[in-house]
């Protein structure tokens, strides 16, 4: 089968690798443009570009996949299937109609829940107990196409968005191969999504991470878990936005208002919330490294009896 692969971030790499190792003819890898990264703003290739070049595959980085040049290039290749995973551009109808078996997407949620840009993060933030990968046929809606294959995993208490990202990334690589095999032999059954059950996972911003100390302990903990490594949950301490990387929830032991620091020790910074106390175990001040609270306190002070923003 002749496949065109479209993807950009690290999440897509196992899927490209899996298809390559199974011997599929990947005639083209399409990814976003190189972009400046890091303090030096040096131009960096996307993770998919790096992997494709390592595998000896042709890479194409158009400004728009829907341009006339791009469409002509795809038609010349005459792909049987276009596989898309976190590519970063919307495919118009003229592109969707090119491959015989359609354009199929690897989506990191159990559709129709968490359509949109950040399904892993919002599933954790909202306290979901399970998630998974759905392989779907792309149509002109936002993650609304027929489902071709899916697989579930539990979200464990110790999981965060980084660990779930890695699990689903590997799972996607396995499922896409199974799906393409099913398309070839006709065993895949298309299942329409129930739009009435859909939820949306919007793009994240830095403001998403602002902790509301009037929330329950579990909601605050889920926010911290769901926003790793970016944009991170944060609190406002003496006018500075301080990132919070790890917390635990304990019973409230001092009757102070929500958001008040009731204790500071090497174990952590204890902050009252709606139904208990959040213990901040790892934090990061602006321009500084991520540290355990005990490390921070060796050379710095953190005031108690102060209200956090």
C-alpha positions in Angstrom: 0.0 0.0 0.0 1.3 3.4 -0.9 1.0 5.8 2.0 1.5 9.5 2.5 2.2 10.3 6.2 1.4 13.7 7.7 2.6 14.6 11.2 4.7 17.0 13.2 5.4 16.3 16.9 7.1 13.6 18.9 3.7 12.0 19.5 3.6 11.0 15.8 7.0 9.3 15.6 6.0 5.8 16.8 3.3 5.7 14.1 5.7 6.6 11.3 8.2 4.1 12.6 5.6 1.4 12.9 4.4 1.8 9.4 8.0 1.9 8.1 9.0 -1.2 10.0 6.0 -3.1 8.7 7.3 -2.5 5.2 4.7 -0.1 3.9 5.7 2.1 1.0 5.8 5.6 2.5 6.1 7.7 -0.6 6.1 11.1 1.2 6.3 12.5 4.7 4.6 15.9 5.1 5.3 18.0 8.2 5.4 21.6 9.4 8.2 24.1 8.6 11.3 24.2 10.7 11.0 26.7 13.5 13.3 28.6 15.8 13.5 27.0 19.3 15.5 27.5 22.5 17.2 30.6 23.8 19.4 30.9 20.7 16.3 30.7 18.4 18.1 28.2 16.2 16.0 26.7 13.5 15.0 23.2 14.4 13.3 20.5 12.3 10.2 18.8 13.6 10.5 15.5 15.3 8.8 13.8 12.3 11.2 15.4 9.9 14.2 14.2 11.9 12.8 10.6 12.0 11.8 10.6 8.3 15.3 11.7 7.3 16.8 9.0 9.5 14.6 6.4 7.7 15.6 7.8 4.3 12.1 9.1 3.5 11.3 12.1 1.3 10.1 15.1 3.4 7.8 17.9 2.2 7.2 21.0 4.2 4.5 23.2 2.5 3.2 26.5 3.8 -0.3 24.9 3.1 -1.2 21.4 2.3 -4.2 22.7 0.5 -2.2 24.8 -2.0 -2.4 24.0 -5.7 1.3 22.9 -5.6 0.6 20.5 -2.7 -2.5 19.0 -4.2 -0.7 18.4 -7.5 2.2 16.7 -5.7 -0.2 14.4 -3.8 -2.1 13.5 -6.9 1.1 12.6 -8.7 2.0 10.2 -5.9 -1.5 8.7 -6.1 -1.5 7.4 -2.4 -3.8 4.6 -1.4 -4.1 6.2 2.0 -3.1 9.4 3.8 -2.3 8.9 7.5 -2.5 12.0 9.6 -1.5 12.5 13.2 -1.1 15.9 14.9 -0.1 17.4 11.7 -1.3 21.0 12.5 -3.1 21.9 9.3 -6.7 21.3 8.3 -7.2 19.1 5.1 -9.7 20.5 2.7 -12.1 18.4 0.6 -9.8 18.4 -2.5 -7.1 16.7 -0.4 -9.5 14.3 1.4 -10.7 13.0 -2.0 -7.3 12.0 -3.3 -6.6 8.6 -1.7 -8.5 5.4 -2.5 -8.9 4.4 1.2 -9.3 8.0 2.4 -7.5 10.1 4.9 -7.3 8.6 8.4 -6.4 10.2 11.6 -4.9 8.9 14.9 -6.6 10.8 17.7 -5.5 10.7 21.3 -9.0 10.2 22.9 -12.0 8.0 23.0 -14.1 9.8 20.4 -16.5 11.5 20.4 -15.2 12.7 23.8 -12.4 15.3 23.6 -12.4 16.4 20.0 -9.9 19.1 19.4 -6.3 20.1 20.1 -5.5 18.9 23.6 -7.4 15.7 24.4 -4.8 14.2 26.7 -4.6 17.2 28.9 -8.3 17.8 29.3 -9.1 14.2 30.0 -6.7 14.4 33.0 -7.8 17.9 34.1 -11.4 16.7 34.1 -10.6 13.6 36.2 -11.4 10.9 33.6 -10.6 7.4 34.6 -9.8 6.1 31.1 -8.7 7.4 27.8 -7.3 5.8 24.6 -6.6 6.2 20.9 -9.3 6.4 18.1 -8.5 5.8 14.5 -11.0 7.8 12.5 -11.8 8.7 8.9 -11.2 12.4 8.3 -14.1 14.5 7.1 -14.5 18.3 7.0 -15.7 18.6 10.6 -13.5 18.8 13.7 -12.7 15.1 14.6 -16.2 14.1 13.5 -15.5 11.4 11.0 -16.5 7.7 11.3 -14.4 5.6 13.7 -12.4 2.7 12.3 -10.6 1.4 15.4 -10.0 2.3 19.0 -8.4 1.0 22.2 -8.7 2.0 25.8 -6.3 2.4 28.7 -6.9 3.4 32.3 -5.7 6.7 33.7 -3.9 5.8 36.9 -3.6 8.1 39.9 0.2 8.4 39.2 -0.3 9.3 35.6 0.1 12.8 34.2 -0.1 14.2 30.7 3.5 13.2 30.0 3.0 9.5 30.9 -0.3 9.3 29.1 1.2 11.0 26.0 3.9 8.3 25.8 1.5 5.4 26.3 -0.9 6.6 23.7 1.8 7.5 21.2 3.1 3.9 21.3 -0.5 2.6 21.1 -1.2 4.7 18.1 1.7 3.1 16.2 0.2 -0.4 16.8 -3.4 0.6 16.0 -2.6 2.3 12.7 -1.0 -0.8 11.4 -4.0 -2.9 12.5 -6.4 -0.4 10.9 -4.6 -0.3 7.5 -4.5 -4.1 7.4 -8.2 -4.1 8.1 -8.8 -1.6 5.3 -6.9 -3.8 2.9 -8.8 -7.0 3.7 -12.2 -5.3 4.2 -12.6 -6.3 7.9 -12.8 -2.7 9.2 -16.4 -1.6 10.1 -17.0 2.1 10.1 -18.8 3.4 13.2 -20.4 6.8 13.1 -19.8 9.0 16.1 -22.7 10.0 18.4 -22.5 13.8 18.3 -24.7 14.1 21.3 -21.9 12.6 23.4 -19.1 14.9 22.1 -16.9 17.1 24.3 -14.3 19.6 23.2 -10.6 19.8 24.2 -9.5 23.3 23.3 -6.0 24.5 22.8 -4.1 25.3 26.0 -2.8 28.7 27.0 -0.7 29.9 29.9 -3.8 31.2 31.6 -5.2 27.6 31.7 -2.8 26.8 34.5 -3.9 29.4 37.0 -4.8 27.6 40.2 -8.1 28.5 41.8 -7.7 27.7 45.5 -11.5 27.6 46.0 -11.5 24.3 44.0 -11.3 20.9 45.6 -8.0 19.3 46.3 -8.5 16.6 43.6 -9.4 19.3 41.0 -6.2 21.2 41.7 -4.2 18.0 41.6 -5.7 17.1 38.3 -4.9 20.5 36.9 -1.2 20.1 37.9 -1.1 16.5 36.4 -2.9 17.6 33.2 -0.6 20.5 32.4 2.8 18.9 32.4 5.1 19.8 30.9 3.4 22.8 29.3 2.0 25.3 30.2 2.1 24.0 33.8 -0.2 24.9 36.7 0.9 28.0 38.5 0.3 30.2 41.6 1.0 33.8 42.2 3.5 34.4 45.0 4.5 38.0 45.8 3.6 39.1 42.2 5.5 36.2 40.5 3.9 33.4 38.6 5.5 30.2 40.2 5.0 27.0 38.3 3.7 24.0 40.3 4.9 20.6 39.1 3.9 18.1 41.8 1.4 18.1 44.6 -0.5 15.8 47.0 -3.8 16.3 48.8 -4.1 16.0 52.6 -6.7 16.9 55.2 -7.1 20.5 56.2 -5.5 21.1 59.6 -5.7 24.9 60.1 -8.9 26.9 59.7 -7.5 29.5 57.4 -9.1 30.8 54.2 -8.6 29.1 50.9 -5.3 30.0 49.2 -3.5 30.8 52.5 -0.1 29.1 53.1 -0.6 27.4 56.5 2.8 25.6 56.7 6.2 25.6 55.0 8.6 22.7 55.5 10.9 20.4 53.6 7.9 18.2 52.9 6.3 21.0 51.0 4.2 24.1 51.0 0.8 23.5 52.6 -2.0 25.6 51.0 -5.7 25.5 52.0 -8.3 24.7 49.4 -12.0 24.0 49.4 -12.0 20.6 51.1 -8.5 20.0 52.3 -4.9 21.1 51.9 -2.7 21.0 48.9 1.0 20.2 49.6 3.2 21.6 46.8 6.2 19.3 46.5 7.9 20.6 43.4 7.9 24.2 42.1 9.7 26.5 39.7 10.3 30.2 40.0 10.6 32.3 36.8 14.0 31.9 35.2 14.9 29.1 37.7 15.1 25.3 37.6 12.4 23.0 38.7 13.1 22.1 42.3 11.7 20.1 45.2 10.6 22.4 47.9 13.3 21.2 50.3 15.9 22.2 47.7 14.3 25.6 47.2 14.3 26.2 50.9 18.1 25.6 51.3 18.8 29.0 49.9 15.5 30.8 49.7 12.5 31.6 51.9 8.9 31.0 51.3 6.5 32.9 53.6 3.7 31.2 55.5 0.5 33.0 56.5 0.4 34.6 53.1 -2.4 34.4 50.6 -1.5 33.1 47.1 -3.1 34.3 43.9 
